[in-house]
């Protein structure tokens, strides 16, 4: 079974508690085994994504703003592991540029 790692920026207003059920449901629908890394700040996404890659994740999903996405992208550099984005930050400039819906359920 494939593994998906969600890196959730916990400094957002209750992001960990609010999005964990959504992440669980999305993983279950896809038949994936989820793991969760709730970070204390966006920069912690680098280590969380790097650890997820080392642990065998097939996909890493950044749940946060541009800082979380940047950190996860840096942590996954040269691994070949794809990065998903759930934009729940303040600006979400990258997600908007890529046309990623701003609503988490989308």
C-alpha positions as CSV (number, residue, x, y, z in Angstrom):
1,X,0.0,0.0,0.0
2,X,1.3,3.5,-0.9
3,X,2.2,5.9,1.8
4,X,1.4,9.6,1.9
5,X,3.0,12.0,4.4
6,X,1.1,15.2,5.3
7,X,3.3,18.0,6.6
8,X,1.0,20.3,8.4
9,X,2.0,23.8,9.6
10,X,0.5,23.7,13.1
11,X,1.1,27.5,13.7
12,X,-1.9,28.2,11.5
13,X,-5.2,28.5,13.5
14,X,-5.7,24.9,14.7
15,X,-4.5,23.6,11.4
16,X,-3.5,20.2,12.9
17,X,-6.8,19.5,14.5
18,X,-8.9,21.0,11.7
19,X,-7.2,19.2,8.8
20,X,-6.3,15.8,10.2
21,X,-9.7,14.4,9.6
22,X,-9.8,15.7,6.0
23,X,-6.3,14.3,5.4
24,X,-7.3,10.9,6.8
25,X,-10.4,10.8,4.6
26,X,-8.5,11.7,1.5
27,X,-5.9,9.1,2.1
28,X,-8.5,6.4,2.8
29,X,-10.4,7.2,-0.5
30,X,-7.1,6.8,-2.4
31,X,-6.2,3.6,-0.5
32,X,-3.0,5.2,1.0
33,X,-1.5,4.8,4.4
34,X,-1.2,8.3,5.9
35,X,1.4,9.6,8.3
36,X,1.4,13.1,9.8
37,X,4.0,15.6,10.7
38,X,2.6,18.7,12.5
39,X,5.3,21.3,12.6
40,X,5.8,24.1,15.0
41,X,6.8,26.6,12.2
42,X,7.1,26.6,8.4
43,X,10.8,26.1,8.4
44,X,10.3,22.7,10.1
45,X,8.8,21.5,6.9
46,X,12.3,20.9,5.4
47,X,13.2,18.3,8.0
48,X,9.7,16.8,8.1
49,X,9.6,16.3,4.3
50,X,13.2,14.9,4.3
51,X,12.2,12.5,7.1
52,X,9.1,11.4,5.2
53,X,11.2,10.7,2.1
54,X,13.7,8.7,4.1
55,X,10.8,6.7,5.7
56,X,9.5,5.7,2.2
57,X,6.7,8.1,1.6
58,X,5.4,7.9,-2.0
59,X,3.8,11.4,-1.8
60,X,4.3,14.4,0.6
61,X,1.5,16.9,0.9
62,X,2.3,20.4,2.3
63,X,-0.6,21.7,4.3
64,X,0.1,25.4,5.0
65,X,1.3,28.5,3.3
66,X,4.1,29.4,1.0
67,X,6.7,28.8,3.7
68,X,5.5,25.3,4.4
69,X,5.4,24.5,0.7
70,X,8.9,26.0,0.2
71,X,10.3,24.0,3.1
72,X,8.7,20.7,1.9
73,X,10.0,21.3,-1.7
74,X,13.5,21.9,-0.3
75,X,13.3,18.7,1.8
76,X,12.2,16.7,-1.2
77,X,14.7,18.1,-3.7
78,X,16.4,15.4,-5.7
79,X,14.3,12.6,-4.2
80,X,11.8,12.1,-7.1
81,X,8.9,12.1,-4.6
82,X,6.0,14.3,-5.7
83,X,4.7,17.2,-3.6
84,X,1.0,18.0,-3.1
85,X,-0.2,21.3,-1.8
86,X,-3.2,22.2,0.4
87,X,-3.0,26.0,0.6
88,X,-4.1,27.2,4.1
89,X,-1.7,30.0,4.7
90,X,-2.1,33.7,4.5
91,X,-1.0,34.5,1.0
92,X,-0.7,31.2,-0.8
93,X,1.0,32.9,-3.8
94,X,2.4,29.7,-5.3
95,X,-0.9,27.8,-5.0
96,X,-2.8,30.8,-6.6
97,X,-0.2,30.9,-9.4
98,X,-0.6,27.2,-10.1
99,X,-4.4,27.4,-9.9
100,X,-4.8,25.2,-6.9
101,X,-8.2,25.7,-5.2
102,X,-8.1,27.7,-2.0
103,X,-10.7,25.5,-0.3
104,X,-9.2,22.6,1.5
105,X,-11.9,20.1,0.5
106,X,-11.3,20.9,-3.1
